[in-house]
Amino acid sequence: MNADPADQRKLLDLADLDARIHRDEHVKGNPPQAAKVRELIAQRSTLSQELGDRANVRDDLKAELARVESDVAVVDARVKRDSERLAASTNGKQAQGFEAELASLARRKSDLEDAEIALMEQLEAADAAVAEQEALIADTNAQGAELSAEAKRVVAEATDRLDAARRDRDAVAGAIPADLLGLYERLAARGNGAGLLRAGACEACRMVLPPSDLATVRRAQTDEVVFCPECGAILVRTEESR
């Protein structure tokens, strides 16, 4: 195929626009922040599971503390009752029984109060553990919100660039002969559509042409469409190709 060298040079603009469009389509579909956002979502799930476990421990301690406090109230009620009975008793043997029960209740209350103190200390630690986990989740959420907002901004900017690049591409493509454009489109669909020949290398694939291939390309007429022997792209020759 033969094509005006000026038209062939337009393929470089088209290839540049296609590369920009490809990059921004990738950014739009997968902004750089997306991977970190996914990582934070997974991290939040793990943190939430741990928060649930810590909350369960705290709630169990609260329930146990409530049970112990209830037992203390029962003991206090029995102490009050037995103390009143002891005060009203006129039977010595019966009085001894009340005194023995009051001594037993005092030991029981002491044990319950020791358990109550231990549970309160454990509950304090459990509350701190829950608060620590909630702070981690809040920080993770804040990071995620910041990254999501940044990703939206990046996507919006990529969308604006895409719209502009597509308009420019339509204009450039409209100025290229149909047969040359069709050839470029077919090549671009498979890989590289066109690249500048500079310093003996194809800029589409960055490969240096072997001397024999380079000599063949340089012998070709200026309007002849030649191809990179490495990637198959149209090799566009300009003043920089000498």
Number of C-alpha atoms within 10 A of each C-alpha: 9 13 15 14 16 13 17 27 18 18 24 19 17 24 21 16 21 17 14 17 21 13 13 22 17 14 20 19 11 13 19 16 19 17 11 14 20 12 13 18 15 12 15 19 13 13 17 16 12 15 20 14 13 19 18 14 18 21 15 13 18 17 12 15 20 14 13 18 16 13 16 20 13 13 18 15 12 15 20 13 13 19 17 12 14 19 10 10 14 10 9 10 10 13 18 13 13 21 15 12 16 20 13 13 18 15 12 15 20 13 12 19 16 12 16 19 12 13 18 15 12 16 19 14 13 20 17 14 17 21 15 13 19 16 12 17 20 13 13 18 16 12 15 21 13 14 18 17 13 16 20 15 13 18 21 14 15 22 17 12 16 20 13 13 20 15 13 15 19 12 12 16 18 11 12 20 13 11 12 19 20 13 15 20 17 12 17 17 9 11 14 21 25 32 27 26 25 18 12 20 19 26 19 22 17 15 14 18 18 12 10 8 16 16 12 10 21 14 9 11 11 17 15 15 19 20 18 26 17 15 20 20 25 27 28 27 22 15 7 10 15 10
